[in-house]
């Protein structure tokens, strides 16, 4: 029984080796020598031999799952050569090619708005957007942002179809939509270009659906959503009180220093000073609570010089925007780490 079981395992293991070749049925007929000469002899037997033979290259069928993988291409020139034939690319291949082209230009050295091949591919993409699936539609603003495209027409077409497929997206995808359509496109000097990416309807609709999707947001998504809704004056008090700020309360010690400073600045811009319990029992608790030490006698949180300076700037900004909040003690606590770092540097 053991030897039989091993033979079955081996045959199952090597059974997929034939899938690397393409075979076709080759049929051979063997007729009797006197077939058709004398009809009075009755029926004759015809031997049919059927066997599989490897196909020649010129006889092989067109592969149905042949997909161009642009991630493995070494340079942007190789991607451009394939994009020149964008009419024959699938929707996923066209989107993937443009995304990978933007990643190859990490230093932002090229102006893709004036490149003829990229413009041809973008026009093809614009025509296909009504027929694309939800994944390709949400990837379109990502590639437009990475290529720094300033054509408002294609931005608004992508936003319109993104709104059409909002029911297909979860919280993180909706947070990405708020992020990418709110982000600026910088020029060579770092100044934002005047591009109207979408109408305000997209932000209002996503913000209206956001309470149902809060549980799906990561910490970075939560901070970015807070920044966008405060910047654009969106959302009701219920959205802040029962959803955004409630999740911030529960996860306040899990944020990084950079994320915490962004939360402070966003709430300062909103001038949210009504809830003293929220500030004193939760927000300012971040600077005193060490998230890695769960003991009751745990020591206060410590910061590096760079982190302390970021916190100091955020607290000063909060004090200027919201003078009624008491942040003097917290500023003094953060300054201890700045002074210690300066003394170590002098030594």
MOGI-V987493 format. One record per residue. PSI is psi in whole degrees, -180 to 180 (none if undefined). OMEGA is omega in radians with two decimals (NA if undefined). NEAR is the number of other C-alpha atoms within 10 Angstrom. Layout:
# MOGI-V987493
psi & omega & near
PSI & OMEGA & NEAR
PSI & OMEGA & NEAR
This chain:
# MOGI-V987493
psi & omega & near
-36 & -3.13 & 6
-43 & 3.13 & 7
-38 & 3.09 & 8
-42 & 3.13 & 9
-39 & 3.12 & 9
-39 & 3.12 & 11
-37 & 3.10 & 12
-39 & 3.11 & 11
-43 & -3.12 & 12
-42 & 3.14 & 11
-35 & 3.13 & 10
-33 & -3.13 & 10
-41 & -3.08 & 10
5 & -3.07 & 9
-20 & -3.10 & 10
-1 & -3.10 & 9
-27 & -3.14 & 8
-13 & -3.13 & 9
-11 & 3.12 & 8
-12 & 3.11 & 7
158 & 3.08 & 9
128 & -3.12 & 15
157 & 3.05 & 15
152 & 3.11 & 13
128 & 3.05 & 12
120 & -3.04 & 12
132 & 3.10 & 11
130 & 3.13 & 11
134 & 3.06 & 9
113 & -3.08 & 10
148 & 3.01 & 12
151 & -3.08 & 10
-32 & -3.10 & 7
20 & -3.14 & 10
125 & 3.09 & 14
-4 & -3.12 & 11
-41 & -3.12 & 8
109 & -3.09 & 8
-12 & -3.10 & 10
-12 & -3.13 & 7
-6 & 3.10 & 10
-171 & -3.11 & 7
152 & 3.13 & 9
152 & 3.09 & 12
132 & 3.09 & 9
125 & -3.12 & 11
127 & 3.12 & 11
119 & 3.10 & 10
123 & -3.13 & 11
126 & 3.12 & 11
158 & -3.14 & 10
132 & -3.13 & 11
143 & 3.08 & 13
140 & 3.14 & 13
148 & 2.99 & 15
163 & -3.08 & 10
-41 & -3.10 & 8
-11 & 3.13 & 6
-2 & -3.11 & 10
142 & 3.13 & 12
164 & 3.11 & 9
126 & -3.13 & 7
135 & -3.09 & 7
-23 & -3.08 & 6
32 & 3.14 & 6
105 & -3.03 & 7
133 & 3.11 & 11
121 & -3.13 & 16
102 & -3.10 & 10
-12 & -3.14 & 20
-27 & -3.08 & 14
-2 & -3.14 & 8
141 & -2.97 & 15
-35 & -3.01 & 10
166 & 3.07 & 14
-27 & 3.12 & 17
-37 & 3.10 & 12
-38 & 3.10 & 12
-41 & 3.13 & 19
-37 & 3.11 & 17
-39 & 3.09 & 11
-34 & 3.12 & 17
-24 & 3.08 & 21
-22 & 3.08 & 15
42 & -3.02 & 13
-21 & 3.14 & 22
-29 & -3.08 & 13
6 & 3.11 & 11
148 & 3.02 & 18
169 & -3.14 & 13
-46 & 3.13 & 18
-36 & 3.11 & 15
-40 & 3.14 & 19
-45 & 3.13 & 23
-43 & -3.14 & 22
-39 & 3.14 & 20
-43 & -3.12 & 25
-36 & 3.09 & 27
-45 & -3.13 & 22
-30 & 3.08 & 20
-40 & 3.08 & 26
-34 & 3.11 & 21
-31 & 3.11 & 16
-23 & 3.14 & 17
58 & -3.10 & 16
-30 & -3.13 & 11
-2 & 3.13 & 8
50 & -3.09 & 16
-21 & -3.01 & 8
148 & 3.06 & 14
97 & -3.09 & 13
-10 & 3.09 & 19
-23 & -3.12 & 14
4 & -3.11 & 10
125 & -3.04 & 10
-39 & -3.11 & 11
-41 & 3.13 & 16
-40 & 3.11 & 19
-39 & 3.08 & 14
-43 & 3.13 & 16
-38 & 3.14 & 21
-38 & 3.08 & 22
-38 & 3.07 & 12
-40 & 3.11 & 16
-41 & 3.14 & 22
-38 & 3.12 & 16
-29 & -3.08 & 12
-14 & -3.05 & 13
-40 & 3.11 & 20
-20 & -3.09 & 14
3 & -3.10 & 11
158 & 3.11 & 15
178 & -3.04 & 14
-36 & -3.13 & 17
-46 & 3.14 & 15
-34 & -3.13 & 18
-42 & -3.12 & 25
-20 & 3.05 & 23
-19 & -3.10 & 18
-50 & 3.08 & 24
-28 & 3.08 & 24
-46 & -3.14 & 19
-32 & 3.09 & 20
-38 & 3.12 & 22
-42 & -3.13 & 19
-31 & 3.10 & 19
-5 & 3.13 & 24
50 & -3.14 & 20
131 & -3.08 & 20
8 & 3.12 & 18
109 & -3.11 & 14
-26 & -3.11 & 14
-51 & -3.11 & 14
-31 & 3.07 & 22
-45 & -3.08 & 21
-32 & 3.05 & 17
-44 & 3.11 & 18
-39 & 3.13 & 24
-39 & -3.14 & 23
-43 & 3.13 & 18
-26 & 3.00 & 18
-39 & 3.07 & 25
-35 & 3.13 & 18
-29 & -3.07 & 13
23 & -3.13 & 15
-30 & -3.12 & 18
-11 & 3.13 & 10
-11 & -2.98 & 13
151 & 3.03 & 16
-172 & -3.04 & 17
-41 & -3.09 & 21
-37 & 3.08 & 20
-38 & 3.11 & 18
-38 & 3.07 & 23
-36 & 3.08 & 27
-40 & 3.10 & 17
-45 & 3.09 & 25
-40 & -3.09 & 22
-51 & -2.99 & 16
-33 & 3.14 & 15
-15 & 3.06 & 21
-23 & -3.07 & 17
146 & 3.10 & 13
156 & 3.04 & 18
110 & -3.07 & 19
153 & 3.04 & 14
-165 & -3.10 & 12
-30 & -3.12 & 11
3 & 3.14 & 6
2 & 3.12 & 9
143 & -3.11 & 10
139 & 3.11 & 12
145 & 3.14 & 13
88 & -3.13 & 11
127 & 3.06 & 14
103 & -3.04 & 15
-39 & -3.07 & 22
170 & 3.05 & 19
168 & 3.14 & 12
-14 & -3.12 & 10
-36 & -3.13 & 12
-46 & 3.14 & 18
-39 & -3.12 & 21
-41 & -3.12 & 17
-42 & 3.13 & 12
-41 & 3.12 & 18
-35 & 3.11 & 21
-31 & 3.14 & 14
-18 & -3.00 & 15
-36 & 3.13 & 23
-33 & 3.12 & 17
-14 & -3.05 & 11
4 & -3.09 & 18
-37 & -3.08 & 20
-20 & -3.13 & 14
-5 & -3.04 & 15
140 & 2.97 & 19
177 & -3.13 & 13
-42 & 3.12 & 17
-40 & 3.08 & 14
-42 & -3.12 & 20
-44 & 3.14 & 22
-42 & -3.10 & 21
-40 & 3.09 & 20
-43 & 3.11 & 24
-43 & 3.13 & 21
-43 & -3.08 & 22
-45 & -3.09 & 20
-33 & 3.09 & 19
-43 & -3.13 & 18
-40 & -3.07 & 13
3 & 3.09 & 12
39 & -3.09 & 11
164 & 3.03 & 16
150 & 3.11 & 17
173 & 3.09 & 11
-30 & 3.10 & 9
-37 & 3.11 & 11
-42 & 3.13 & 17
-50 & -2.98 & 17
-44 & -2.99 & 13
-9 & -3.06 & 11
-67 & -3.05 & 18
-56 & -3.07 & 18
-29 & 3.10 & 20
-41 & 3.11 & 14
-32 & 3.06 & 17
-40 & 3.09 & 20
-45 & -3.05 & 16
-22 & -3.06 & 10
21 & -2.99 & 14
-37 & -3.10 & 22
-8 & -3.10 & 21
-9 & -3.14 & 15
153 & 3.00 & 17
169 & -3.14 & 14
-41 & 3.12 & 18
-44 & 3.12 & 12
-39 & 3.13 & 17
-42 & 3.12 & 22
-37 & 3.10 & 22
-36 & 3.06 & 19
-44 & 3.14 & 23
-45 & -3.11 & 18
-40 & 3.13 & 20
-44 & 3.11 & 22
-31 & 3.07 & 19
-40 & 3.09 & 20
-34 & 3.09 & 16
-16 & -3.09 & 16
51 & -3.13 & 14
98 & -3.09 & 16
4 & -3.03 & 15
-35 & -3.02 & 10
96 & 3.13 & 9
-30 & 3.11 & 13
-40 & 3.12 & 10
-42 & -3.11 & 18
-50 & -2.99 & 17
-36 & -3.07 & 13
-17 & -3.05 & 11
-59 & -3.01 & 17
-52 & -3.12 & 20
-12 & 3.08 & 16
-22 & -3.12 & 17
-40 & -3.04 & 20
-15 & -3.09 & 20
-16 & -3.03 & 15
127 & 3.09 & 17
112 & -3.05 & 17
-19 & -3.10 & 14
-9 & -3.11 & 10
109 & -3.05 & 12
3 & -3.11 & 10
153 & 3.11 & 8
-32 & -3.14 & 6
27 & -3.10 & 7
147 & 3.14 & 13
164 & 3.12 & 12
162 & -3.11 & 12
145 & 3.09 & 14
157 & -3.08 & 16
155 & 2.99 & 16
174 & -3.13 & 12
-43 & 3.14 & 18
-43 & 3.12 & 13
-40 & 3.13 & 17
-38 & 3.13 & 23
-38 & 3.07 & 16
-44 & 3.12 & 16
-41 & -3.14 & 24
-44 & 3.11 & 20
-42 & -3.13 & 14
-40 & 3.14 & 22
-38 & 3.08 & 21
-41 & 3.09 & 16
-40 & 3.11 & 17
-39 & -3.14 & 23
-37 & 3.11 & 17
-38 & -3.11 & 12
-34 & -3.08 & 17
80 & -3.07 & 18
-20 & -3.09 & 13
-15 & 3.14 & 11
140 & 3.13 & 16
104 & -3.12 & 14
8 & -3.06 & 18
-46 & -3.12 & 11
-37 & -3.13 & 9
-36 & 3.08 & 16
-42 & 3.12 & 18
-37 & 3.12 & 11
-40 & -3.14 & 16
-35 & -3.12 & 22
-23 & 3.10 & 17
-41 & -3.12 & 14
-29 & 3.07 & 19
-41 & 3.14 & 18
-41 & 3.11 & 13
-40 & 3.13 & 12
-37 & -3.14 & 16
-39 & 3.13 & 11
-39 & 3.10 & 10
-37 & 3.13 & 8
-35 & -3.14 & 8
-32 & 3.10 & 6
none & NA & 5
